[in-house]
Amino acid sequence: MAVIASPMSLVTANQPPVLDVEDRTVIVGEDLEFVVFPIDADGVVPDVYLKSAPSDALFRDNGDGTRTFSWQPEQQGEYSIDFVVQDARNANLKNTYNSKITVLSSDQQQIVSNSVSDGNAPPVVNQPLQIGQTKGDVTKILSDIPVSNSQLSTQQTSVDTHGGYVYTANIEPGPNGDTQGFELRTVLRQGKQREDQTWEWQSVVVDDRTLFNKWHTAPAVGVDKTGRIHVAYNMHNFPWQYKASVNSHDIYSLKFKGQHITDEQIKRAAEENRTTFPTLGKAEIPGNHITYPAFYKDKNQDLYVSYRFAAAPKRKFADRIMSSGVAVYNVTSQAWASIGGNVPHQDGDFDYSDQSRSQAVALAGKKGWTSYLPKLSFDRQNNMVASFFWREGTAGEQLTMPCVLRTANRIDATDLLGNVMQMPTSPYTCGNVGVSNDRRFYTIGSFALSQDDTAYLLLSPTDGSRFISHYSQSERRWVQEKAPESATEIFFDNDNNMYAVASGIKIFKRTSGQSDWVKIYDEGSKRNCYPKAKKDEQGTTALIHTQSCDGSSVTVYGLRLH
């Protein structure tokens, strides 16, 4: 049976469920709507109800374990709402969470943020990013920062934004330059926009013994809705190397929350390409033997991380069940919880430890196969939709069987037709995106949901041109089209306009309801490659992280969407 694992799967007694809610600000007459997602460590979907709320507020059961709160306030003031989350099997196990809603009059209207601030943190900027003057304007907000060639990656999310700040994490040269070995530096940079739309940046070294390993050890950065910064870094089949800031938007308060590794262990990985970490992990994020971390956010701005990990870490490498993992962060408990199903373990899969977990939980995994590159998106009901690949065996650069699943309650999963897919899913229930199970792909690709919940995959086949495939609900099949100028990244804006980004960089836009692509930006030369986009909280700006095509520098662009 699929479960959501507790942050440490050592809990023996049934615990009260938890709910992540926050204070919010809204203008009189505006519609306020958000989804709440309760979590119970024992895997049973809990009950949620309102204890106190405005009489005209609605609290809708979405039928998937989540609830949607809807309200249109008519008077300014402060309103208090109590959400009660209750164990479905024991009514005495319950918690109450309060959310304060501040309603402003129209003449008090200002830029507001639904994030929770920290009293010790630097002040949150609390204003949208300002890129140019009109839709489609593009600005370089960080140009030609020297980086290591080891920064090259296809999965890691190296840029994020929250509260008006922009963050980027990259591998930069060490004291002796961009050298082999493990003396490179992982550096986190924080940018803040001045009134004249120029940018000021500050930086901090996250790690000074980063391994040179192209495509693998690049960092990922994500900022949760309280403004705390999370950085995962320097991992190729390592335990979690992970830091999070103690204070909101304070890059100098990063605290290590991973599993310590020695210089000798890093040296062995560098010289012999071997790692031995036999437990299921002692870090705050579940898993061990981690590679390809990537952060995502749902409609409520809750933070998720996806990654590859070993579900049987004590076995020889070929038998470690390299699986796709996903975890979600609870800002109230400041803990991560796995999403997926219990991996069926056998004696000898891992070493027990009172400091580590006792059960691996995976989105996808099968002995003899490697599950790769889980990318996440969220539909209008805040259901998580994931895409990933498979490869028979372990190491290699080519993948097969791209797969998509949807989970409404993070416990049960289906494909896009509604067919049940038990988690952890296997390659035998995948290959569901309209391509042959034997067709091979490179790792460069992208995944996005449109505003009407249509799934789009950008794929790089080894036997042809890069293409975009989307699932047509009316035709009930996958429809393919050529990617414009071999674009490698796709995303949608709030008006359901589609964007594609190609090396150069070049940016293309397809207006909602149209079929033609229009080029809206062209660098003029193929200088920057590997674009990865991240939208801000309001969806008004897209940040595009790129690396020069020779791998020596990073540039971050801002694209005005609205």
ABEGO torsion letter per residue (X at the ends): XBBBBBABAABABBBBBBBBBBBBBBBBGBBBBBBBBBBBAAGBBBBBBBABBBAABBBBBAGAGBBBBBBBBABBEBBBBBBBBBBAABAABBBBBBBBBBBBBAAABBBBBABBBBAABBBBAGBBBBBEABBGBBBBABBGBBBBAAABBAABBABBBBGGBBBBBBBBBBAAEBBBEBABBBBBBBBBBBAAGBBBBBBBBABAABBBBBGAABBBBBBBAAGBBBBBBGBBGBBBBBBBBABBGBAAABBBABBBBBAAAAAAAAAAGBBBBABAEABABBEBGBBGBBBBBBAAGBBBBBBBBBABAABBAAAAGBBBBBBBBBAAAGBBBBBEBBBBBBBGABBBBAABBABBBBABEBBGBBBBGBBBBBBAAGBBBBBBBBBBEBBEABBBGBBBBBBAAGABBBBAAGBBBBOBBBAAABGAAGBBAABBBBABBBBBBBAAGBBBBBBBBAABBBBBBBBBAAAGBBBBBBBBGGBABBBBBAAGBBBBBBBOBBBBBBBBGBABBBBABBAGBBABBGBBBBBBAAGABBBBBBBBAAGABBBBBBBBAX
